[in-house]
């Protein structure tokens, strides 16, 4: 998801989900990731045996049991990562602070070709993926440290604090202070 999403759930219900590393979902789901960006789809659209999986998930007694069952149900792709997937991995490792021209050269593609392929693999353009990766890093820093927003912005690779605040508003729908008011600290991955 690239923007804040809110979901209603029934009382006493549980939620279980899967978040793939950037550029990895397509290998598991066998459809281009850009077809799934910012939408919710029924499980049976993505997995053929969804009804059976949903039944088995509903029988699980704990969240950790559901997580194990989900992980076992997803078969990783058998092929080695493509040059584009390796380039996306390099972007992820650098937390989005990269030279996109150099990354496209690493994938042996022109910047335009890399943009198209990154969109297919990750669901996002390279620039947008870098913004999200940089934001996630800033969010992780904020969970761990005192809220020195200018320092967090600099440590996460932002040009200035205003750009960090803009990303907070876009990705969470709130200011950094609103996100962190009345919360206990925990890291995000």
C-alpha positions as CSV (number, residue, x, y, z in Angstrom):
1,X,0.0,0.0,0.0
2,X,1.3,3.4,-0.9
3,X,-1.2,5.4,1.1
4,X,-3.0,5.0,4.3
5,X,-5.7,2.3,4.2
6,X,-8.3,1.6,6.9
7,X,-10.2,-1.6,7.1
8,X,-13.3,-2.5,9.2
9,X,-13.2,-5.8,11.0
10,X,-15.7,-7.7,13.1
11,X,-15.3,-7.9,16.9
12,X,-13.3,-11.0,17.9
13,X,-12.0,-11.5,14.3
14,X,-8.4,-11.9,13.5
15,X,-6.3,-10.6,10.6
16,X,-3.4,-12.4,9.0
17,X,-1.4,-11.1,6.0
18,X,1.7,-11.4,4.0
19,X,4.0,-8.6,3.1
20,X,6.6,-9.5,0.4
21,X,10.0,-7.9,0.1
22,X,10.1,-5.4,-2.7
23,X,10.2,-7.1,-6.1
24,X,9.3,-10.6,-4.7
25,X,5.5,-10.8,-4.9
26,X,5.3,-11.4,-8.6
27,X,7.4,-14.6,-8.3
28,X,4.9,-16.0,-5.7
29,X,1.7,-14.7,-7.1
30,X,2.5,-15.1,-10.8
31,X,0.9,-11.8,-11.8
32,X,2.5,-8.4,-12.3
33,X,2.7,-6.5,-9.0
34,X,1.5,-3.3,-10.5
35,X,-1.9,-4.9,-11.0
36,X,-2.2,-5.2,-7.2
37,X,-0.8,-1.8,-6.1
38,X,-3.2,-0.1,-3.6
39,X,-6.1,-2.6,-4.1
40,X,-7.5,-5.4,-2.0
41,X,-8.4,-8.6,-3.8
42,X,-10.0,-11.8,-2.6
43,X,-7.5,-14.5,-1.8
44,X,-9.0,-16.9,-4.4
45,X,-8.0,-14.4,-7.2
46,X,-4.4,-14.9,-6.2
47,X,-4.3,-18.5,-5.1
48,X,-6.1,-21.4,-6.7
49,X,-6.6,-23.3,-3.4
50,X,-7.8,-20.3,-1.5
51,X,-11.0,-21.7,-0.1
52,X,-9.2,-24.6,1.5
53,X,-6.5,-22.3,2.8
54,X,-9.1,-19.9,4.3
55,X,-10.8,-22.9,6.0
56,X,-7.5,-24.1,7.5
57,X,-6.6,-20.5,8.6
58,X,-10.0,-20.2,10.4
59,X,-9.2,-23.4,12.3
60,X,-5.8,-22.1,13.6
61,X,-5.7,-21.4,17.3
62,X,-3.1,-18.5,17.2
63,X,-1.7,-15.9,15.0
64,X,1.7,-17.7,14.9
65,X,-0.1,-20.9,13.7
66,X,-1.8,-18.8,11.0
67,X,1.5,-17.3,10.0
68,X,3.2,-20.7,9.8
69,X,0.3,-22.0,7.6
70,X,0.5,-19.0,5.3
71,X,4.2,-19.3,4.9
72,X,4.0,-23.0,4.1
73,X,1.3,-22.3,1.5
74,X,3.4,-19.9,-0.5
75,X,5.8,-21.6,-2.7
76,X,8.9,-19.6,-3.5
77,X,9.9,-19.2,-7.1
78,X,12.5,-21.8,-8.2
79,X,14.4,-19.5,-10.5
80,X,17.3,-17.3,-9.4
81,X,16.5,-13.5,-9.1
82,X,16.6,-11.6,-12.3
83,X,18.9,-8.6,-12.8
84,X,15.9,-6.3,-12.1
85,X,15.1,-8.2,-8.8
86,X,18.8,-7.9,-7.8
87,X,18.7,-4.1,-8.5
88,X,15.5,-3.8,-6.5
89,X,17.3,-5.7,-3.7
90,X,20.1,-3.2,-3.9
91,X,17.6,-0.4,-3.6
92,X,16.1,-2.1,-0.5
93,X,19.5,-2.7,1.1
94,X,20.3,1.0,0.6
95,X,17.0,2.0,2.1
96,X,16.1,3.9,-1.0
97,X,19.1,6.2,-1.0
98,X,20.5,5.3,-4.4
99,X,21.5,6.7,-7.8
100,X,18.7,5.4,-10.0
101,X,20.8,5.7,-13.2
102,X,23.5,3.5,-11.6
103,X,20.8,1.0,-10.4
104,X,19.3,0.8,-14.0
105,X,22.8,0.2,-15.3
106,X,23.3,-2.6,-12.7
107,X,20.2,-4.2,-14.2
108,X,21.6,-3.7,-17.8
109,X,18.6,-1.6,-18.7
110,X,18.0,2.0,-19.7
111,X,16.4,4.1,-17.0
112,X,13.1,4.0,-19.0
113,X,13.2,0.2,-19.3
114,X,14.1,-0.2,-15.7
115,X,11.2,2.0,-14.7
116,X,8.8,-0.3,-16.6
117,X,10.3,-3.5,-15.2
118,X,10.5,-2.2,-11.6
119,X,6.8,-1.3,-11.9
120,X,6.0,-4.8,-13.0
121,X,8.1,-6.5,-10.3
122,X,7.4,-4.2,-7.3
123,X,4.2,-2.4,-8.2
124,X,6.0,0.9,-8.0
125,X,8.2,3.1,-10.1
126,X,11.8,3.2,-8.9
127,X,11.5,6.7,-7.5
128,X,8.3,5.9,-5.6
129,X,9.8,2.7,-4.2
130,X,12.8,4.7,-3.0
131,X,10.6,7.2,-1.3
132,X,8.8,4.3,0.5
133,X,12.0,2.6,1.5
134,X,13.4,5.9,2.8
135,X,10.2,6.6,4.7
136,X,10.2,3.1,6.3
137,X,13.8,3.7,7.4
138,X,12.8,7.0,8.9
139,X,9.9,5.4,10.7
140,X,12.1,2.7,12.1
141,X,14.5,5.3,13.4
142,X,11.7,7.3,14.9
143,X,10.5,4.2,16.8
144,X,14.0,3.7,18.3
145,X,15.1,7.3,19.0
146,X,13.8,10.4,20.6
147,X,11.8,12.4,18.1
148,X,14.5,14.8,16.7
149,X,12.7,15.0,13.3
150,X,15.5,17.0,11.6
151,X,18.1,14.4,12.7
152,X,15.9,11.5,11.7
153,X,15.3,13.2,8.3
154,X,19.1,13.6,7.7
155,X,19.9,10.0,8.9
156,X,17.2,8.6,6.6
157,X,18.6,10.4,3.6
158,X,15.9,13.1,3.3
159,X,16.9,16.5,1.9
160,X,15.2,18.2,4.8
161,X,12.6,17.7,7.6
162,X,9.8,19.2,5.4
163,X,10.2,16.3,2.9
164,X,10.0,13.8,5.7
165,X,6.8,15.4,7.0
166,X,5.3,15.4,3.5
167,X,6.0,11.7,3.2
168,X,4.4,11.1,6.7
169,X,1.3,12.9,5.6
170,X,1.1,11.1,2.2
171,X,1.8,7.6,3.5
172,X,0.0,7.7,6.9
173,X,-2.5,10.5,6.5
174,X,-1.0,12.2,9.6
175,X,1.9,14.3,10.8
176,X,4.8,12.5,12.5
177,X,3.7,13.8,15.9
178,X,0.2,12.4,15.4
179,X,1.6,9.0,14.4
180,X,3.7,8.8,17.5
181,X,1.4,10.2,20.1
182,X,0.4,7.7,22.7
183,X,2.3,4.8,21.2
184,X,4.9,2.5,22.6
185,X,8.1,2.3,20.7
186,X,8.5,-0.7,18.4
187,X,10.6,-1.2,15.2
188,X,9.0,-1.7,11.8
189,X,10.6,-3.9,9.2
